[in-house]
Amino acid sequence: MTAHHMTPRLALAAGLLALAFGGGAQAAELPGEGREIRLARVNWDGAWFASSVYRRVLEKLGYEVERPVTLDNPPFYSSVAQGDVDFWVDGWFPLHDTYESTFTRGAEKIGYLVKAGALQGYLVDRKSAEKYGITNLTDFKRPEVKEAFDADRDGRADMVACPPGWGCELVIEHQMDAYGLDEHINLIKASYPAAMADAISRFESGQPILFYTWTPNWTVGVLPPGEEVVWIEVPEPSLPEDQSEYLDKTVVAGVQGCVADPCEMGWPANDLRPVANSAFLDENPAVRRLLEVMSIPLDDISAQNARMNAGEDSEKDILRHADEWIEANMEQVEAWLADARAAAGS
């Protein structure tokens, strides 16, 4: 029977059936169609590449992803618990364990951006480390070392540290007290990029520098450990009480550019993990599954950060880097998308 010879009732039924099947196919392909995601990101741009990659992949599922809102750690963890934002991919654990009592009221850790690959610690320019025999943070108690690193002439060595509100600020403060260094080291807590830019300028003019950093980060691209700088050790493990269970994980083997191997970094290697609102995940099984399976290699993040440091650092540049990464890894991305679509259809 042709459509021309159908009765009105049969024609209506056939049309509804076609609509149902067509709509179902589209829903399976684009489970996020008609839905918005409120994405957040940290306030240092070295992490924005990862957020951009996740944003682009979610858009392939049909979601409309708003331009990410940039937040410090405390307001993000409060906001995600309350449902004011949906998620970010910038959780550092165990460093951010201090916020767990805040976000677990309505949010959860899910998946891994990078597993056990994020290092943190203290670095000194290699020339000064060799000249003064610096291998440990406590060497900054020595008068000649303090004087060499005292750029502002206040009688203490200057160290680029973490701005207020960052998780690392609390650990650095704890360690300065635990190692008796408050009188010997002046913590520079200004904008981290600005403080590091000043430190690099001093380094390029031949002056000593001491700074905290983490990986992945552009700093280790500009000042490669083992070449321009060295990781130095701390005298013994000491972390805030809420991170004390990680004390036996602060010694890390095979750290390139450390003065010793294994290296007593003072910090455990961190997992970089998404943190998402639980109700949002329940309502969006495709996003839940995507966050569970998706990740980005640490080396790829570091390589992108190097491009940013070379001048490709605009929002447009970062989105282009994300698009290029997805294109280069399309087979893996398609597998993640298939997993997410299957979860939405189950």
HELIX and SHEET records of a PDB file:
HELIX    1   1 ALA A    3  HIS A    5  5                                   3    
HELIX    2   2 PRO A    8  GLU A   29  1                                  22    
HELIX    3   3 ASP A   45  ALA A   47  5                                   3    
HELIX    4   4 TRP A   48  GLU A   59  1                                  12    
HELIX    5   5 ASN A   73  GLN A   82  1                                  10    
HELIX    6   6 LEU A   95  TYR A   99  5                                   5    
HELIX    7   7 GLU A  100  PHE A  103  1                                   4    
HELIX    8   8 ARG A  126  TYR A  132  1                                   7    
HELIX    9   9 LEU A  137  LYS A  141  5                                   5    
HELIX   10  10 PRO A  143  ALA A  148  1                                   6    
HELIX   11  11 GLY A  167  ALA A  178  1                                  12    
HELIX   12  12 TYR A  192  GLU A  204  1                                  13    
HELIX   13  13 THR A  219  VAL A  222  1                                   4    
HELIX   14  14 GLU A  241  LYS A  249  5                                   9    
HELIX   15  15 SER A  278  GLU A  283  1                                   6    
HELIX   16  16 PRO A  285  VAL A  293  1                                   9    
HELIX   17  17 LEU A  298  ASN A  309  1                                  12    
HELIX   18  18 GLU A  315  ALA A  328  1                                  14    
HELIX   19  19 MET A  330  GLY A  345  1                                  16    
SHEET    1   A 2 GLU A  36  ILE A  37  0                                        
SHEET    2   A 2 GLU A  64  VAL A  65  1                                        
SHEET    1   B 2 ALA A  40  ARG A  41  0                                        
SHEET    2   B 2 VAL A  69  THR A  70  1                                        
SHEET    1   C 3 PHE A  87  PHE A  93  0                                        
SHEET    2   C 3 ASN A 270  ASN A 277 -1                                        
SHEET    3   C 3 ALA A 107  LYS A 109 -1                                        
SHEET    1   D 3 PHE A  87  PHE A  93  0                                        
SHEET    2   D 3 ASN A 270  ASN A 277 -1                                        
SHEET    3   D 3 VAL A 114  ALA A 118 -1                                        
SHEET    1   E 3 LEU A 210  TRP A 214  0                                        
SHEET    2   E 3 GLN A 120  ASP A 125 -1                                        
SHEET    3   E 3 VAL A 229  ILE A 232 -1                                        
SHEET    1   F 2 ALA A 157  VAL A 160  0                                        
SHEET    2   F 2 ILE A 185  ILE A 188  1                                        
SHEET    1   G 2 VAL A 251  VAL A 252  0                                        
SHEET    2   G 2 CYS A 263  GLU A 264 -1                                        
END                                                                             
